[in-house]
Amino acid sequence: MTEPRKRSSPMTPDDRRAMIVAAALPLVVEHGSSVTTAQVARAAGIGEGTIFRVFADKDALLAACMAEALRHDDTLAHVRAIDLDQPLADRLIEAVETLRAYMSRMGAVAGAVRHLTTGRLDPTAAPVRDRRRDSMTATVDALAVLFEPEQDRLRRDPEYLARMFQHLVMAGGDPADIVEVFLHGAVRDEPSPVPSG
């Protein structure tokens, strides 16, 4: 006699919400705001009505996608996992590529949800400002670790260098070029200026 099959325990609303957002994010990046809830339901393997049990409407789903795209936990975990035994230039190139992928995803989702006029995504709103500031601080902390093995060779402390490097990453350009200019400067064989004193 076969044992009766046990039913898996139902998902909590938070788990279901996270699962739907995870399925929706790549579709929002690909299709923008024209993504349909039917497409999201298919990708998540659920009925379309299930989406509306946890989201009031499609705009609420898009806003949740934006909030998820703003999260930087996975990105910073990847930066923190960069092998510190490789040369500094290689570490920094990997960091640029990781941060650029995050910014690209965030930009694509932001472009898709810019039509929302409910104020949920107002970039000047305190929670968004606070999240952005916290994200920038956490990114500097993660980048600073990449400089620490070279502590005895650095002209500035790792946190200062990480902050400067972060600005270059955000400015754009080829990752290898950014790292080359950052580490070796813009002028060939030019001595460092000596402060007058």
Backbone as JSON Lines, residues from 0, in Angstrom:
{"i":0,"aa":"M","n":[0.84,-1.18,0.0],"ca":[0.0,0.0,0.0],"c":[0.89,1.24,0.0]}
{"i":1,"aa":"T","n":[0.61,2.14,-0.9],"ca":[1.45,3.34,-1.0],"c":[1.01,4.35,0.05]}
{"i":2,"aa":"E","n":[2.02,5.04,0.54],"ca":[1.76,6.1,1.53],"c":[1.02,7.25,0.84]}
{"i":3,"aa":"P","n":[0.06,7.87,1.53],"ca":[-0.58,9.03,0.92],"c":[0.44,10.16,0.76]}
{"i":4,"aa":"R","n":[0.34,10.83,-0.36],"ca":[1.27,11.92,-0.65],"c":[0.97,13.11,0.26]}
{"i":5,"aa":"K","n":[2.02,13.61,0.92],"ca":[1.83,14.76,1.8],"c":[1.81,16.03,0.95]}
{"i":6,"aa":"R","n":[0.88,16.89,1.27],"ca":[0.82,18.17,0.57],"c":[1.87,19.09,1.16]}
{"i":7,"aa":"S","n":[2.5,19.85,0.29],"ca":[3.48,20.81,0.8],"c":[2.73,21.91,1.53]}
{"i":8,"aa":"S","n":[3.38,22.45,2.54],"ca":[2.71,23.5,3.31],"c":[2.54,24.73,2.44]}
{"i":9,"aa":"P","n":[1.42,25.42,2.62],"ca":[1.18,26.6,1.77],"c":[2.19,27.7,2.04]}
{"i":10,"aa":"M","n":[2.44,28.49,1.01],"ca":[3.38,29.61,1.15],"c":[2.75,30.69,2.0]}
{"i":11,"aa":"T","n":[3.59,31.37,2.75],"ca":[3.1,32.54,3.47],"c":[2.9,33.66,2.45]}
{"i":12,"aa":"P","n":[2.07,34.65,2.77],"ca":[1.91,35.77,1.83],"c":[3.24,36.45,1.48]}
{"i":13,"aa":"D","n":[4.14,36.55,2.46],"ca":[5.45,37.18,2.18],"c":[6.28,36.34,1.22]}
{"i":14,"aa":"D","n":[6.24,35.0,1.41],"ca":[6.98,34.12,0.5],"c":[6.4,34.17,-0.91]}
{"i":15,"aa":"R","n":[5.08,34.19,-0.99],"ca":[4.42,34.25,-2.3],"c":[4.75,35.57,-3.0]}
{"i":16,"aa":"R","n":[4.72,36.63,-2.22],"ca":[5.04,37.96,-2.76],"c":[6.47,37.97,-3.32]}
{"i":17,"aa":"A","n":[7.41,37.42,-2.54],"ca":[8.82,37.39,-2.97],"c":[8.97,36.54,-4.23]}
{"i":18,"aa":"M","n":[8.26,35.44,-4.3],"ca":[8.34,34.55,-5.46],"c":[7.8,35.24,-6.71]}
{"i":19,"aa":"I","n":[6.71,35.98,-6.55],"ca":[6.12,36.69,-7.69],"c":[7.05,37.8,-8.17]}
{"i":20,"aa":"V","n":[7.62,38.54,-7.23],"ca":[8.55,39.62,-7.6],"c":[9.77,39.05,-8.31]}
{"i":21,"aa":"A","n":[10.3,37.92,-7.81],"ca":[11.46,37.3,-8.45],"c":[11.15,36.88,-9.88]}
{"i":22,"aa":"A","n":[9.93,36.41,-10.13],"ca":[9.53,36.03,-11.49],"c":[9.3,37.26,-12.35]}
{"i":23,"aa":"A","n":[8.8,38.33,-11.74],"ca":[8.46,39.54,-12.49],"c":[9.68,40.37,-12.89]}
{"i":24,"aa":"L","n":[10.7,40.41,-12.04],"ca":[11.83,41.32,-12.28],"c":[12.46,41.18,-13.66]}
{"i":25,"aa":"P","n":[12.85,39.98,-14.09],"ca":[13.45,39.89,-15.43],"c":[12.49,40.29,-16.54]}
{"i":26,"aa":"L","n":[11.19,40.06,-16.32],"ca":[10.2,40.45,-17.32],"c":[10.05,41.96,-17.38]}
{"i":27,"aa":"V","n":[10.13,42.62,-16.23],"ca":[10.05,44.08,-16.19],"c":[11.28,44.67,-16.87]}
{"i":28,"aa":"V","n":[12.44,44.08,-16.64],"ca":[13.67,44.54,-17.31],"c":[13.52,44.39,-18.82]}
{"i":29,"aa":"E","n":[12.94,43.28,-19.26],"ca":[12.81,43.0,-20.69],"c":[11.7,43.79,-21.36]}
{"i":30,"aa":"H","n":[10.53,43.87,-20.72],"ca":[9.35,44.45,-21.37],"c":[8.94,45.82,-20.84]}
{"i":31,"aa":"G","n":[9.55,46.26,-19.76],"ca":[9.15,47.54,-19.17],"c":[7.75,47.45,-18.59]}
{"i":32,"aa":"S","n":[7.08,48.58,-18.55],"ca":[5.75,48.62,-17.93],"c":[4.69,47.92,-18.77]}
{"i":33,"aa":"S","n":[5.05,47.51,-19.99],"ca":[4.07,46.8,-20.82],"c":[3.97,45.32,-20.44]}
{"i":34,"aa":"V","n":[4.8,44.87,-19.49],"ca":[4.69,43.49,-19.03],"c":[3.27,43.27,-18.5]}
{"i":35,"aa":"T","n":[2.72,42.1,-18.74],"ca":[1.37,41.82,-18.27],"c":[1.42,40.9,-17.06]}
{"i":36,"aa":"T","n":[0.37,40.97,-16.27],"ca":[0.29,40.08,-15.11],"c":[0.16,38.63,-15.57]}
{"i":37,"aa":"A","n":[-0.4,38.41,-16.76],"ca":[-0.48,37.05,-17.31],"c":[0.93,36.5,-17.57]}
{"i":38,"aa":"Q","n":[1.83,37.35,-18.1],"ca":[3.22,36.92,-18.34],"c":[3.9,36.58,-17.01]}
{"i":39,"aa":"V","n":[3.67,37.42,-16.02],"ca":[4.27,37.19,-14.7],"c":[3.75,35.89,-14.11]}
{"i":40,"aa":"A","n":[2.44,35.68,-14.22],"ca":[1.84,34.45,-13.67],"c":[2.44,33.22,-14.34]}
{"i":41,"aa":"R","n":[2.59,33.26,-15.67],"ca":[3.18,32.13,-16.39],"c":[4.61,31.86,-15.9]}
{"i":42,"aa":"A","n":[5.38,32.95,-15.77],"ca":[6.77,32.8,-15.34],"c":[6.87,32.25,-13.92]}
{"i":43,"aa":"A","n":[5.9,32.62,-13.08],"ca":[5.91,32.17,-11.69],"c":[5.26,30.8,-11.52]}
{"i":44,"aa":"G","n":[4.55,30.32,-12.57],"ca":[3.88,29.04,-12.48],"c":[2.65,29.07,-11.59]}
{"i":45,"aa":"I","n":[1.95,30.2,-11.63],"ca":[0.75,30.37,-10.8],"c":[-0.38,30.92,-11.66]}
{"i":46,"aa":"G","n":[-1.57,30.93,-11.11],"ca":[-2.69,31.57,-11.78],"c":[-2.6,33.07,-11.63]}
{"i":47,"aa":"E","n":[-3.12,33.79,-12.62],"ca":[-3.04,35.25,-12.59],"c":[-3.72,35.83,-11.35]}
{"i":48,"aa":"G","n":[-4.82,35.2,-10.92],"ca":[-5.54,35.69,-9.74],"c":[-4.69,35.67,-8.48]}
{"i":49,"aa":"T","n":[-3.72,34.76,-8.44],"ca":[-2.85,34.67,-7.26],"c":[-2.06,35.96,-7.07]}
{"i":50,"aa":"I","n":[-1.7,36.59,-8.17],"ca":[-0.94,37.86,-8.09],"c":[-1.76,38.89,-7.32]}
{"i":51,"aa":"F","n":[-3.07,38.91,-7.61],"ca":[-3.91,39.95,-7.0],"c":[-4.34,39.61,-5.58]}
{"i":52,"aa":"R","n":[-3.92,38.45,-5.1],"ca":[-4.14,38.16,-3.68],"c":[-3.08,38.84,-2.82]}
{"i":53,"aa":"V","n":[-1.93,39.13,-3.43],"ca":[-0.86,39.78,-2.66],"c":[-0.52,41.19,-3.15]}
{"i":54,"aa":"F","n":[-0.98,41.55,-4.34],"ca":[-0.75,42.91,-4.87],"c":[-2.09,43.51,-5.26]}
{"i":55,"aa":"A","n":[-2.31,44.74,-4.88],"ca":[-3.59,45.4,-5.17],"c":[-3.82,45.55,-6.67]}
{"i":56,"aa":"D","n":[-2.74,45.83,-7.4],"ca":[-2.85,46.02,-8.85],"c":[-1.46,45.89,-9.46]}
{"i":57,"aa":"K","n":[-1.38,46.05,-10.77],"ca":[-0.09,45.91,-11.46],"c":[0.9,46.97,-11.0]}
{"i":58,"aa":"D","n":[0.43,48.19,-10.74],"ca":[1.34,49.23,-10.26],"c":[1.98,48.84,-8.93]}
{"i":59,"aa":"A","n":[1.21,48.2,-8.05],"ca":[1.77,47.75,-6.77],"c":[2.85,46.7,-7.0]}
{"i":60,"aa":"L","n":[2.62,45.83,-7.98],"ca":[3.63,44.82,-8.32],"c":[4.88,45.49,-8.86]}
{"i":61,"aa":"L","n":[4.7,46.48,-9.76],"ca":[5.86,47.19,-10.32],"c":[6.63,47.94,-9.23]}
{"i":62,"aa":"A","n":[5.89,48.53,-8.29],"ca":[6.55,49.23,-7.19],"c":[7.36,48.25,-6.34]}
{"i":63,"aa":"A","n":[6.82,47.05,-6.12],"ca":[7.56,46.01,-5.37],"c":[8.8,45.58,-6.14]}
{"i":64,"aa":"C","n":[8.7,45.52,-7.47],"ca":[9.87,45.19,-8.3],"c":[10.94,46.26,-8.16]}
{"i":65,"aa":"M","n":[10.53,47.52,-8.12],"ca":[11.5,48.61,-7.96],"c":[12.18,48.51,-6.6]}
{"i":66,"aa":"A","n":[11.39,48.24,-5.57],"ca":[11.97,48.11,-4.23],"c":[12.99,46.96,-4.21]}
{"i":67,"aa":"E","n":[12.66,45.87,-4.88],"ca":[13.58,44.72,-4.94],"c":[14.83,45.08,-5.74]}
{"i":68,"aa":"A","n":[14.65,45.82,-6.85],"ca":[15.81,46.21,-7.67],"c":[16.75,47.13,-6.9]}
{"i":69,"aa":"L","n":[16.2,47.92,-5.98],"ca":[17.03,48.83,-5.18],"c":[17.85,48.09,-4.13]}
{"i":70,"aa":"R","n":[17.4,46.9,-3.75],"ca":[18.14,46.13,-2.75],"c":[19.52,45.77,-3.3]}
{"i":71,"aa":"H","n":[20.51,45.89,-2.47],"ca":[21.88,45.66,-2.93],"c":[22.57,44.52,-2.19]}
{"i":72,"aa":"D","n":[21.83,43.76,-1.39],"ca":[22.42,42.71,-0.55],"c":[23.26,41.73,-1.38]}
{"i":73,"aa":"D","n":[22.63,41.16,-2.44],"ca":[23.33,40.16,-3.25],"c":[24.56,40.76,-3.93]}
{"i":74,"aa":"T","n":[24.41,41.99,-4.42],"ca":[25.52,42.66,-5.1],"c":[26.7,42.85,-4.16]}
{"i":75,"aa":"L","n":[26.41,43.34,-2.97],"ca":[27.5,43.58,-2.01],"c":[28.09,42.27,-1.51]}
{"i":76,"aa":"A","n":[27.26,41.24,-1.4],"ca":[27.79,39.92,-1.01],"c":[28.78,39.44,-2.06]}
{"i":77,"aa":"H","n":[28.48,39.71,-3.34],"ca":[29.4,39.31,-4.41],"c":[30.71,40.11,-4.32]}
{"i":78,"aa":"V","n":[30.59,41.41,-4.06],"ca":[31.8,42.25,-3.93],"c":[32.63,41.75,-2.75]}
{"i":79,"aa":"R","n":[31.97,41.44,-1.64],"ca":[32.7,40.96,-0.46],"c":[33.36,39.6,-0.7]}
{"i":80,"aa":"A","n":[32.82,38.84,-1.66],"ca":[33.36,37.5,-1.94],"c":[34.5,37.52,-2.96]}
{"i":81,"aa":"I","n":[34.85,38.69,-3.48],"ca":[35.94,38.77,-4.46],"c":[37.24,38.29,-3.79]}
{"i":82,"aa":"D","n":[37.94,37.44,-4.5],"ca":[39.17,36.83,-3.98],"c":[40.25,37.89,-3.78]}
{"i":83,"aa":"L","n":[40.65,38.09,-2.52],"ca":[41.64,39.11,-2.2],"c":[43.06,38.68,-2.55]}
{"i":84,"aa":"D","n":[43.24,37.43,-2.97],"ca":[44.57,36.97,-3.37],"c":[44.92,37.36,-4.8]}
{"i":85,"aa":"Q","n":[43.93,37.75,-5.59],"ca":[44.23,38.17,-6.96],"c":[44.75,39.61,-6.94]}
{"i":86,"aa":"P","n":[45.4,40.04,-8.02],"ca":[45.94,41.41,-8.06],"c":[44.83,42.45,-7.86]}
{"i":87,"aa":"L","n":[45.21,43.58,-7.29],"ca":[44.26,44.66,-6.99],"c":[43.47,45.06,-8.23]}
{"i":88,"aa":"A","n":[44.13,45.2,-9.37],"ca":[43.43,45.61,-10.6],"c":[42.33,44.61,-10.94]}
{"i":89,"aa":"D","n":[42.61,43.33,-10.82],"ca":[41.6,42.31,-11.13],"c":[40.43,42.37,-10.15]}
{"i":90,"aa":"R","n":[40.75,42.6,-8.88],"ca":[39.69,42.74,-7.87],"c":[38.77,43.9,-8.23]}
{"i":91,"aa":"L","n":[39.38,45.02,-8.6],"ca":[38.59,46.22,-8.88],"c":[37.77,46.06,-10.16]}
{"i":92,"aa":"I","n":[38.33,45.41,-11.18],"ca":[37.56,45.17,-12.41],"c":[36.34,44.32,-12.1]}
{"i":93,"aa":"E","n":[36.51,43.28,-11.3],"ca":[35.37,42.43,-10.93],"c":[34.33,43.23,-10.16]}
{"i":94,"aa":"A","n":[34.79,44.12,-9.3],"ca":[33.87,44.96,-8.54],"c":[33.08,45.89,-9.47]}
{"i":95,"aa":"V","n":[33.77,46.5,-10.44],"ca":[33.09,47.38,-11.4],"c":[32.01,46.6,-12.14]}
{"i":96,"aa":"E","n":[32.35,45.42,-12.63],"ca":[31.39,44.63,-13.39],"c":[30.18,44.25,-12.54]}
{"i":97,"aa":"T","n":[30.42,43.92,-11.28],"ca":[29.33,43.55,-10.37],"c":[28.42,44.75,-10.1]}
{"i":98,"aa":"L","n":[29.02,45.88,-9.8],"ca":[28.22,47.08,-9.5],"c":[27.49,47.58,-10.73]}
{"i":99,"aa":"R","n":[28.12,47.47,-11.91],"ca":[27.47,47.89,-13.14],"c":[26.24,47.03,-13.44]}
{"i":100,"aa":"A","n":[26.34,45.73,-13.2],"ca":[25.19,44.84,-13.44],"c":[24.03,45.25,-12.54]}
{"i":101,"aa":"Y","n":[24.33,45.59,-11.3],"ca":[23.3,46.05,-10.36],"c":[22.68,47.35,-10.86]}
{"i":102,"aa":"M","n":[23.52,48.31,-11.26],"ca":[23.0,49.6,-11.72],"c":[22.18,49.45,-12.99]}
{"i":103,"aa":"S","n":[22.59,48.55,-13.87],"ca":[21.86,48.31,-15.11],"c":[20.47,47.76,-14.81]}
{"i":104,"aa":"R","n":[20.41,46.77,-13.92],"ca":[19.12,46.19,-13.55],"c":[18.23,47.24,-12.89]}
{"i":105,"aa":"M","n":[18.81,48.02,-11.98],"ca":[18.05,49.04,-11.28],"c":[17.53,50.09,-12.27]}
{"i":106,"aa":"G","n":[18.38,50.5,-13.21],"ca":[17.97,51.49,-14.2],"c":[16.87,50.99,-15.11]}
{"i":107,"aa":"A","n":[16.95,49.73,-15.51],"ca":[15.92,49.16,-16.38],"c":[14.57,49.12,-15.66]}
{"i":108,"aa":"V","n":[14.58,48.72,-14.4],"ca":[13.33,48.65,-13.65],"c":[12.81,50.06,-13.38]}
{"i":109,"aa":"A","n":[13.7,50.99,-13.05],"ca":[13.27,52.36,-12.79],"c":[12.62,52.96,-14.04]}
{"i":110,"aa":"G","n":[13.19,52.68,-15.21],"ca":[12.6,53.17,-16.44],"c":[11.22,52.6,-16.68]}
{"i":111,"aa":"A","n":[11.03,51.36,-16.26],"ca":[9.73,50.7,-16.46],"c":[8.65,51.24,-15.55]}
{"i":112,"aa":"V","n":[9.05,51.73,-14.38],"ca":[8.03,52.16,-13.41],"c":[7.93,53.67,-13.27]}
{"i":113,"aa":"R","n":[8.59,54.41,-14.13],"ca":[8.57,55.87,-13.97],"c":[7.18,56.47,-14.17]}
{"i":114,"aa":"H","n":[6.29,55.71,-14.79],"ca":[4.93,56.21,-15.01],"c":[4.11,56.24,-13.72]}
{"i":115,"aa":"L","n":[4.58,55.58,-12.68],"ca":[3.8,55.55,-11.44],"c":[3.73,56.96,-10.85]}
{"i":116,"aa":"T","n":[2.56,57.41,-10.56],"ca":[2.39,58.78,-10.05],"c":[1.84,58.77,-8.64]}
{"i":117,"aa":"T","n":[1.86,57.63,-7.99],"ca":[1.26,57.53,-6.66],"c":[2.17,58.06,-5.58]}
{"i":118,"aa":"G","n":[3.42,58.41,-5.91],"ca":[4.36,58.89,-4.91],"c":[5.13,57.77,-4.24]}
{"i":119,"aa":"R","n":[4.8,56.52,-4.58],"ca":[5.48,55.39,-3.94],"c":[6.96,55.36,-4.29]}
{"i":120,"aa":"L","n":[7.33,55.95,-5.41],"ca":[8.72,55.88,-5.85],"c":[9.38,57.24,-5.94]}
{"i":121,"aa":"D","n":[8.84,58.22,-5.23],"ca":[9.41,59.56,-5.25],"c":[10.86,59.5,-4.75]}
{"i":122,"aa":"P","n":[11.84,59.79,-5.63],"ca":[13.24,59.65,-5.23],"c":[13.67,60.63,-4.16]}
{"i":123,"aa":"T","n":[12.87,61.69,-3.92],"ca":[13.23,62.65,-2.88],"c":[12.58,62.29,-1.55]}
{"i":124,"aa":"A","n":[11.72,61.28,-1.54],"ca":[11.07,60.87,-0.3],"c":[12.13,60.33,0.66]}
{"i":125,"aa":"A","n":[11.93,60.61,1.95],"ca":[12.93,60.24,2.96],"c":[13.32,58.77,2.92]}
{"i":126,"aa":"P","n":[12.38,57.82,2.84],"ca":[12.82,56.41,2.84],"c":[13.73,56.09,1.65]}
{"i":127,"aa":"V","n":[13.44,56.64,0.47],"ca":[14.27,56.38,-0.7],"c":[15.64,57.03,-0.52]}
{"i":128,"aa":"R","n":[15.64,58.28,-0.02],"ca":[16.91,58.98,0.23],"c":[17.75,58.21,1.24]}
{"i":129,"aa":"D","n":[17.11,57.76,2.32],"ca":[17.82,57.02,3.36],"c":[18.38,55.72,2.8]}
{"i":130,"aa":"R","n":[17.57,55.03,1.99],"ca":[18.02,53.77,1.4],"c":[19.21,54.01,0.48]}
{"i":131,"aa":"R","n":[19.15,55.09,-0.3],"ca":[20.26,55.41,-1.22],"c":[21.53,55.72,-0.43]}
{"i":132,"aa":"R","n":[21.4,56.51,0.63],"ca":[22.57,56.85,1.46],"c":[23.15,55.59,2.1]}
{"i":133,"aa":"D","n":[22.28,54.75,2.66],"ca":[22.74,53.51,3.28],"c":[23.42,52.6,2.26]}
{"i":134,"aa":"S","n":[22.87,52.55,1.04],"ca":[23.44,51.74,-0.01],"c":[24.84,52.23,-0.39]}
{"i":135,"aa":"M","n":[24.98,53.55,-0.52],"ca":[26.28,54.13,-0.88],"c":[27.31,53.84,0.22]}
{"i":136,"aa":"T","n":[26.91,53.97,1.47],"ca":[27.82,53.7,2.59],"c":[28.24,52.24,2.62]}
{"i":137,"aa":"A","n":[27.27,51.33,2.44],"ca":[27.58,49.9,2.44],"c":[28.49,49.53,1.27]}
{"i":138,"aa":"T","n":[28.29,50.19,0.13],"ca":[29.13,49.93,-1.04],"c":[30.56,50.37,-0.78]}
{"i":139,"aa":"V","n":[30.73,51.55,-0.18],"ca":[32.07,52.03,0.16],"c":[32.75,51.05,1.11]}
{"i":140,"aa":"D","n":[32.01,50.58,2.1],"ca":[32.59,49.63,3.06],"c":[33.07,48.35,2.36]}
{"i":141,"aa":"A","n":[32.25,47.84,1.43],"ca":[32.62,46.61,0.71],"c":[33.83,46.85,-0.19]}
{"i":142,"aa":"L","n":[33.85,48.0,-0.86],"ca":[34.98,48.31,-1.75],"c":[36.27,48.54,-0.97]}
{"i":143,"aa":"A","n":[36.16,49.14,0.21],"ca":[37.35,49.43,1.01],"c":[38.12,48.15,1.33]}
{"i":144,"aa":"V","n":[37.4,47.06,1.54],"ca":[38.05,45.78,1.85],"c":[38.95,45.34,0.7]}
{"i":145,"aa":"L","n":[38.58,45.68,-0.52],"ca":[39.39,45.28,-1.68],"c":[40.76,45.96,-1.69]}
{"i":146,"aa":"F","n":[40.85,47.13,-1.05],"ca":[42.11,47.88,-1.02],"c":[43.01,47.47,0.15]}
{"i":147,"aa":"E","n":[42.41,46.87,1.17],"ca":[43.15,46.63,2.42],"c":[44.41,45.78,2.28]}
{"i":148,"aa":"P","n":[44.45,44.74,1.42],"ca":[45.7,43.97,1.31],"c":[46.89,44.82,0.86]}
{"i":149,"aa":"E","n":[46.63,45.93,0.19],"ca":[47.71,46.81,-0.29],"c":[47.93,47.99,0.66]}
{"i":150,"aa":"Q","n":[47.45,47.89,1.88],"ca":[47.48,49.0,2.83],"c":[48.83,49.71,2.89]}
{"i":151,"aa":"D","n":[49.91,48.95,2.88],"ca":[51.24,49.56,3.01],"c":[51.69,50.3,1.76]}
{"i":152,"aa":"R","n":[51.01,50.09,0.62],"ca":[51.38,50.76,-0.64],"c":[50.46,51.92,-0.99]}
{"i":153,"aa":"L","n":[49.38,52.09,-0.24],"ca":[48.35,53.08,-0.61],"c":[48.74,54.49,-0.2]}
{"i":154,"aa":"R","n":[48.39,55.44,-1.06],"ca":[48.64,56.86,-0.74],"c":[47.57,57.43,0.16]}
{"i":155,"aa":"R","n":[46.4,56.82,0.15],"ca":[45.27,57.25,0.99],"c":[44.69,56.03,1.7]}
{"i":156,"aa":"D","n":[43.83,56.28,2.68],"ca":[43.25,55.14,3.39],"c":[42.2,54.45,2.51]}
{"i":157,"aa":"P","n":[41.96,53.16,2.75],"ca":[41.05,52.39,1.9],"c":[39.65,52.99,1.77]}
{"i":158,"aa":"E","n":[39.12,53.56,2.83],"ca":[37.76,54.12,2.76],"c":[37.71,55.31,1.8]}
{"i":159,"aa":"Y","n":[38.71,56.18,1.87],"ca":[38.77,57.33,0.96],"c":[38.87,56.85,-0.49]}
{"i":160,"aa":"L","n":[39.75,55.88,-0.74],"ca":[39.92,55.35,-2.09],"c":[38.64,54.68,-2.58]}
{"i":161,"aa":"A","n":[37.97,53.96,-1.7],"ca":[36.72,53.29,-2.07],"c":[35.66,54.32,-2.47]}
{"i":162,"aa":"R","n":[35.59,55.42,-1.74],"ca":[34.61,56.46,-2.06],"c":[34.91,57.08,-3.42]}
{"i":163,"aa":"M","n":[36.18,57.38,-3.68],"ca":[36.56,57.95,-4.97],"c":[36.29,56.95,-6.11]}
{"i":164,"aa":"F","n":[36.63,55.69,-5.87],"ca":[36.43,54.66,-6.88],"c":[34.95,54.48,-7.19]}
{"i":165,"aa":"Q","n":[34.13,54.54,-6.16],"ca":[32.68,54.41,-6.35],"c":[32.16,55.47,-7.32]}
{"i":166,"aa":"H","n":[32.65,56.69,-7.19],"ca":[32.22,57.77,-8.1],"c":[32.63,57.48,-9.54]}
{"i":167,"aa":"L","n":[33.82,56.95,-9.73],"ca":[34.26,56.6,-11.08],"c":[33.4,55.49,-11.67]}
{"i":168,"aa":"V","n":[33.06,54.51,-10.86],"ca":[32.22,53.4,-11.33],"c":[30.89,53.94,-11.82]}
{"i":169,"aa":"M","n":[30.32,54.88,-11.08],"ca":[29.02,55.43,-11.43],"c":[29.08,56.31,-12.67]}
{"i":170,"aa":"A","n":[30.26,56.84,-12.97],"ca":[30.4,57.73,-14.12],"c":[30.35,56.98,-15.44]}
{"i":171,"aa":"G","n":[30.67,55.7,-15.44],"ca":[30.62,54.91,-16.67],"c":[31.99,54.72,-17.28]}
{"i":172,"aa":"G","n":[32.02,53.95,-18.36],"ca":[33.27,53.65,-19.04],"c":[33.62,52.18,-18.92]}
{"i":173,"aa":"D","n":[34.62,51.78,-19.68],"ca":[35.07,50.41,-19.68],"c":[35.7,50.07,-18.33]}
{"i":174,"aa":"P","n":[35.32,48.94,-17.71],"ca":[35.85,48.6,-16.38],"c":[37.38,48.6,-16.32]}
{"i":175,"aa":"A","n":[38.05,48.02,-17.31],"ca":[39.52,47.97,-17.3],"c":[40.1,49.38,-17.41]}
{"i":176,"aa":"D","n":[39.49,50.24,-18.22],"ca":[39.97,51.63,-18.35],"c":[39.8,52.39,-17.05]}
{"i":177,"aa":"I","n":[38.65,52.21,-16.41],"ca":[38.4,52.89,-15.13],"c":[39.48,52.51,-14.12]}
{"i":178,"aa":"V","n":[39.75,51.22,-14.02],"ca":[40.73,50.74,-13.05],"c":[42.13,51.25,-13.42]}
{"i":179,"aa":"E","n":[42.46,51.23,-14.7],"ca":[43.77,51.72,-15.16],"c":[43.98,53.18,-14.77]}
{"i":180,"aa":"V","n":[43.0,54.02,-15.07],"ca":[43.12,55.45,-14.75],"c":[43.14,55.65,-13.24]}
{"i":181,"aa":"F","n":[42.3,54.91,-12.54],"ca":[42.23,55.08,-11.08],"c":[43.55,54.7,-10.43]}
{"i":182,"aa":"L","n":[44.13,53.58,-10.83],"ca":[45.35,53.11,-10.19],"c":[46.61,53.83,-10.67]}
{"i":183,"aa":"H","n":[46.62,54.27,-11.95],"ca":[47.86,54.8,-12.51],"c":[47.78,56.25,-12.98]}
{"i":184,"aa":"G","n":[46.61,56.87,-12.85],"ca":[46.47,58.28,-13.18],"c":[46.25,58.54,-14.66]}
{"i":185,"aa":"A","n":[46.1,59.81,-14.97],"ca":[45.79,60.22,-16.33],"c":[47.03,60.61,-17.12]}
{"i":186,"aa":"V","n":[48.12,60.92,-16.42],"ca":[49.32,61.41,-17.1],"c":[50.44,60.39,-16.94]}
{"i":187,"aa":"R","n":[51.14,60.09,-18.04],"ca":[52.24,59.13,-18.01],"c":[53.47,59.7,-17.35]}
{"i":188,"aa":"D","n":[54.1,58.93,-16.48],"ca":[55.41,59.27,-15.89],"c":[55.49,60.68,-15.33]}
{"i":189,"aa":"E","n":[54.41,61.13,-14.73],"ca":[54.4,62.47,-14.13],"c":[54.64,62.3,-12.63]}
{"i":190,"aa":"P","n":[55.61,63.0,-12.06],"ca":[55.81,62.87,-10.62],"c":[54.63,63.45,-9.85]}
{"i":191,"aa":"S","n":[54.39,62.91,-8.69],"ca":[53.31,63.42,-7.85],"c":[53.65,64.83,-7.41]}
{"i":192,"aa":"P","n":[52.64,65.73,-7.38],"ca":[52.94,67.1,-6.94],"c":[53.35,67.1,-5.46]}
{"i":193,"aa":"V","n":[54.34,67.9,-5.16],"ca":[54.8,68.03,-3.78],"c":[54.15,69.27,-3.2]}
{"i":194,"aa":"P","n":[53.4,69.11,-2.09],"ca":[52.74,70.29,-1.52],"c":[53.76,71.35,-1.13]}
{"i":195,"aa":"S","n":[53.45,72.61,-1.44],"ca":[54.35,73.7,-1.07],"c":[54.17,73.95,0.41]}
{"i":196,"aa":"G","n":[55.23,74.33,1.03],"ca":[55.01,74.47,2.41],"c":[55.85,75.25,3.21]}
